Amino acid sequence: MTTRFTFPGTTLSVNRMGYGAMQLAGPHVFGPPQDEDEARAVLREAIALGIDHIDTSDFYGPFHTNRLIREALFPYPEALVLVTKIGAWRDDGGAWNLRRDDDFLRRSVEDNLGRLGLSRIPVVNLRMGTPEDDVAAPMRMMRRMQDEGIIGHIGISTVTGAQLARARDIAPIVCVQNHYNLVHRVDDAMIDALAADGIAYVPYFPLGGFSPLQSEGLAAVAAEMGASAQQVALAWLLARSPNILVIPGTSRRAHLRENVAAAALRFTDAQKARLDGLAAG
């Protein structure tokens, strides 16, 4: 199994086991973490373990994860690829609100740049919402900011196949972030098509999100391998396709080390087949 991936049309090469910073924020991804020292230590440990792909956003916290990333890691390692997401904001009550007009998207990129201490963000994902949402107008704005040089490369999140095709008509797409995991597999065909084009697929909720994966079949394979169910679920994603990048999040160093160790797991053909079949159940 390949351990690294190069985003298409770029020189950005990353370890397929990355890190998602969302859980560095407080409860429900809102407010600061209870232990900021541990949060910064998690980020430094991630780099020490070989992680060079960190996924973040200004609307995590909001603002706290980007602040912590800069405090812990700036000046950044040369090989580190920071990926952020725009197209949403949090209100004072913690609600998630989508917004994609030109002024908001530009301000979002500029705010991410300022809080991360960058002049150019390597990859920016555009967060969509429903299958009916217009992707063309915000993608044209993304392309303008890329042409200006403040966005290095463009990704897109929470999209259908039709929206993805329209987005690719406007600008090159280097990665797609959608909901996908061992049992939620609506995007199987999309993943295979993206793999054929060399485009990364980065599943969010790789462990089930706010409702962690629970399956007797998953637990049985984990017991056979002497691993946790979460480790097996992450390893399955890495084995699923060479264009899948995983970004599990955590606010604890011990949990981070467990996640990274999942990349070393290898399945027998029988174990892989049993895991593949869990979605049907």
C-alpha positions as CSV (number, residue, x, y, z in Angstrom):
1,M,0.0,0.0,0.0
2,T,1.4,3.4,-1.0
3,T,1.9,5.7,2.0
4,R,2.2,9.0,0.1
5,F,0.1,11.0,-2.3
6,T,0.9,13.9,-4.6
7,F,-2.0,16.3,-5.4
8,P,-2.6,16.4,-9.1
9,G,-0.8,19.2,-11.0
10,T,1.2,20.1,-8.0
11,T,4.4,19.4,-6.2
12,L,2.5,18.9,-2.9
13,S,3.3,15.4,-1.6
14,V,1.7,14.3,1.7
15,N,1.6,11.3,4.0
16,R,-1.8,9.6,3.4
17,M,-2.3,9.6,7.2
18,G,-3.0,13.3,8.0
19,Y,-4.6,15.2,10.8
20,G,-7.9,17.0,11.1
21,A,-7.8,20.0,13.5
22,M,-11.5,20.2,14.2
23,Q,-11.4,18.5,17.6
24,L,-8.8,21.0,18.9
25,A,-11.7,23.4,19.4
26,G,-14.0,23.2,22.4
27,P,-17.2,21.0,22.8
28,H,-19.3,20.8,19.6
29,V,-16.4,22.4,17.8
30,F,-17.2,25.7,19.5
31,G,-15.0,27.9,21.8
32,P,-11.4,27.2,22.9
33,P,-10.2,23.7,24.1
34,Q,-10.2,23.0,27.8
35,D,-6.4,22.3,27.6
36,E,-4.7,24.6,25.2
37,D,-1.2,23.3,26.1
38,E,-2.3,19.7,25.2
39,A,-3.8,21.0,22.0
40,R,-0.5,22.6,20.9
41,A,1.4,19.5,22.1
42,V,-0.9,17.4,19.8
43,L,0.1,19.5,16.8
44,R,3.8,19.3,17.5
45,E,3.5,15.5,18.1
46,A,1.7,15.2,14.7
47,I,4.7,16.7,13.0
48,A,7.1,14.5,15.0
49,L,5.1,11.4,13.8
50,G,5.6,12.3,10.2
51,I,2.2,14.0,9.5
52,D,2.6,16.7,6.9
53,H,-1.1,17.3,6.0
54,I,-3.2,19.3,8.4
55,D,-6.8,20.1,7.7
56,T,-8.4,23.1,9.4
57,S,-10.8,26.0,9.0
58,D,-11.5,29.4,10.5
59,F,-15.0,28.2,11.4
60,Y,-13.6,25.6,13.8
61,G,-13.9,27.2,17.1
62,P,-14.4,29.6,15.4
63,F,-10.9,30.8,14.8
64,H,-9.3,28.8,17.7
65,T,-7.8,25.9,15.6
66,N,-6.0,28.3,13.3
67,R,-4.7,30.3,16.2
68,L,-3.4,27.1,17.9
69,I,-1.8,25.9,14.7
70,R,0.1,29.1,14.3
71,E,1.1,29.2,18.0
72,A,2.3,25.6,17.9
73,L,4.0,25.3,14.5
74,F,4.9,28.7,13.1
75,P,7.3,29.0,11.3
76,Y,5.9,26.0,9.5
77,P,8.0,23.0,8.4
78,E,8.8,23.4,4.7
79,A,6.9,20.1,3.8
80,L,3.8,20.9,5.8
81,V,0.6,21.2,3.6
82,L,-2.1,23.2,5.4
83,V,-5.6,22.8,3.9
84,T,-8.5,25.1,5.0
85,K,-12.1,25.2,4.2
86,I,-14.4,28.2,3.5
87,G,-18.1,28.7,2.7
88,A,-19.5,28.7,6.2
89,W,-19.5,30.6,9.5
90,R,-20.5,30.1,13.1
91,D,-22.9,32.5,15.0
92,D,-22.7,33.3,18.7
93,G,-24.9,30.3,19.5
94,G,-22.6,27.9,17.7
95,A,-24.8,27.2,14.7
96,W,-23.3,26.3,11.4
97,N,-24.3,28.7,8.6
98,L,-23.4,28.4,4.9
99,R,-22.5,31.4,2.8
100,R,-20.7,31.6,-0.5
101,D,-21.1,35.1,-2.0
102,D,-17.9,36.6,-3.5
103,D,-17.2,39.1,-0.7
104,F,-17.6,36.5,2.0
105,L,-15.4,34.0,0.2
106,R,-12.6,36.6,-0.3
107,R,-12.8,37.7,3.3
108,S,-12.7,34.1,4.5
109,V,-9.5,33.4,2.6
110,E,-7.9,36.7,3.8
111,D,-8.9,35.8,7.4
112,N,-7.4,32.3,7.2
113,L,-4.3,33.8,5.7
114,G,-4.0,36.3,8.6
115,R,-4.7,33.8,11.4
116,L,-2.3,31.2,9.9
117,G,0.4,33.7,9.1
118,L,0.5,32.8,5.4
119,S,0.6,34.8,2.2
120,R,-0.8,31.8,0.2
121,I,-2.8,28.8,1.4
122,P,-1.7,25.6,-0.3
123,V,-5.2,24.2,-0.7
124,V,-8.6,25.8,0.0
125,N,-11.8,23.7,0.0
126,L,-15.1,25.3,-1.0
127,R,-17.8,24.0,1.3
128,M,-21.1,23.3,-0.5
129,G,-24.4,22.4,1.0
130,T,-27.2,20.7,-0.9
131,P,-27.3,19.0,-4.3
132,E,-29.4,22.0,-5.5
133,D,-26.8,24.6,-4.6
134,D,-25.2,26.5,-7.5
135,V,-21.5,25.6,-7.6
136,A,-20.5,27.7,-10.6
137,A,-20.6,31.2,-9.1
138,P,-18.5,30.4,-6.0
139,M,-16.1,28.4,-8.1
140,R,-15.5,31.3,-10.4
141,M,-14.5,33.3,-7.3
142,M,-12.2,30.5,-6.1
143,R,-10.6,30.5,-9.5
144,R,-10.1,34.3,-9.4
145,M,-8.4,34.1,-6.0
146,Q,-6.2,31.2,-7.3
147,D,-5.2,33.4,-10.3
148,E,-4.3,36.2,-7.8
149,G,-2.0,33.8,-5.9
150,I,-3.7,33.8,-2.5
151,I,-5.0,30.3,-3.1
152,G,-2.5,27.7,-4.2
153,H,-4.9,24.9,-5.3
154,I,-8.7,24.3,-5.0
155,G,-10.6,21.5,-3.4
156,I,-14.4,21.1,-2.9
157,S,-16.5,19.6,-0.1
158,T,-20.0,18.1,0.3
159,V,-20.7,17.7,-3.4
160,T,-22.5,15.5,-5.8
161,G,-21.0,14.1,-9.0
162,A,-22.8,16.7,-11.1
163,Q,-21.6,19.6,-8.9
164,L,-18.0,18.2,-9.1
165,A,-18.2,18.0,-12.9
166,R,-19.4,21.6,-13.1
167,A,-16.7,22.7,-10.7
168,R,-14.0,21.0,-12.7
169,D,-15.2,22.9,-15.8
170,I,-14.2,26.1,-14.1
171,A,-11.0,25.2,-12.3
172,P,-8.7,22.2,-11.6
173,I,-9.8,20.3,-8.5
174,V,-7.1,18.6,-6.4
175,C,-9.2,17.0,-3.7
176,V,-12.8,16.2,-2.7
177,Q,-14.0,16.1,0.9
178,N,-17.3,14.2,1.4
179,H,-18.9,12.1,4.1
180,Y,-17.6,8.6,3.7
181,N,-16.5,5.7,5.9
182,L,-16.7,2.0,6.3
183,V,-20.5,1.8,6.4
184,H,-21.4,5.1,4.7
185,R,-20.3,4.4,1.1
186,V,-22.5,6.5,-1.2
187,D,-19.4,7.8,-2.9
188,D,-17.8,4.5,-3.9
189,A,-18.2,5.2,-7.7
190,M,-16.9,8.8,-7.2
191,I,-13.8,7.6,-5.4
192,D,-12.9,5.2,-8.2
193,A,-13.5,7.9,-10.8
194,L,-11.3,10.4,-8.9
195,A,-8.6,7.8,-8.5
196,A,-8.5,7.3,-12.2
197,D,-7.9,11.0,-12.6
198,G,-5.3,11.2,-9.7
199,I,-7.5,13.4,-7.6
200,A,-7.5,13.0,-3.8
201,Y,-10.6,12.0,-1.8
202,V,-10.6,13.0,1.8
203,P,-13.4,11.5,3.8
204,Y,-14.9,13.5,6.6
205,F,-16.4,11.6,9.5
206,P,-14.0,8.7,8.8
207,L,-15.0,7.2,12.2
208,G,-18.6,8.1,12.1
209,G,-18.4,11.7,13.2
210,F,-20.6,12.6,16.2
211,S,-22.0,9.0,16.2
212,P,-18.9,6.7,16.2
213,L,-19.0,3.6,14.1
214,Q,-20.3,0.5,15.9
215,S,-20.4,-2.9,14.3
216,E,-20.1,-6.4,15.5
217,G,-18.2,-7.3,12.3
218,L,-15.8,-4.4,12.8
219,A,-15.2,-5.3,16.4
220,A,-14.5,-9.0,15.4
221,V,-11.9,-8.0,12.9
222,A,-10.3,-5.6,15.4
223,A,-10.1,-8.4,18.0
224,E,-8.4,-10.7,15.5
225,M,-5.8,-8.0,14.7
226,G,-5.2,-6.9,18.2
227,A,-6.3,-3.4,17.3
228,S,-9.1,-1.0,18.1
229,A,-12.2,-0.7,16.0
230,Q,-11.2,2.9,15.2
231,Q,-7.8,1.8,14.0
232,V,-9.3,-0.9,11.7
233,A,-11.8,1.6,10.3
234,L,-9.0,4.0,9.4
235,A,-6.8,1.2,7.9
236,W,-9.8,0.1,5.8
237,L,-10.0,3.6,4.3
238,L,-6.3,3.6,3.4
239,A,-6.7,0.1,1.9
240,R,-9.9,1.1,0.0
241,S,-8.1,3.3,-2.7
242,P,-4.7,4.9,-3.1
243,N,-6.2,8.3,-3.5
244,I,-7.9,8.3,-0.1
245,L,-6.3,10.6,2.5
246,V,-7.4,10.3,6.0
247,I,-7.5,13.1,8.5
248,P,-8.8,11.8,11.8
249,G,-8.9,14.4,14.6
250,T,-8.1,14.2,18.3
251,S,-7.2,16.5,21.1
252,R,-5.0,14.0,22.9
253,R,-1.5,12.8,22.0
254,A,-2.1,9.2,23.1
255,H,-5.1,9.0,20.7
256,L,-3.1,10.6,18.0
257,R,-0.4,7.9,18.2
258,E,-3.1,5.3,18.0
259,N,-4.5,6.8,14.9
260,V,-1.1,7.0,13.2
261,A,-0.4,3.4,14.1
262,A,-3.4,2.4,12.1
263,A,-1.5,3.1,8.9
264,A,0.7,0.0,9.6
265,L,-2.2,-2.4,9.8
266,R,-2.6,-5.0,6.9
267,F,-5.7,-7.1,6.3
268,T,-5.9,-10.6,5.0
269,D,-8.1,-11.1,1.9
270,A,-10.8,-12.6,4.1
271,Q,-10.7,-9.7,6.6
272,K,-10.9,-7.2,3.9
273,A,-13.9,-8.9,2.3
274,R,-15.7,-9.0,5.6
275,L,-15.1,-5.3,6.2
276,D,-16.2,-4.5,2.6
277,G,-19.5,-6.3,3.2
278,L,-20.4,-4.3,6.3
279,A,-22.0,-1.5,4.2
280,A,-24.6,-3.9,2.9
281,G,-25.6,-4.6,6.5
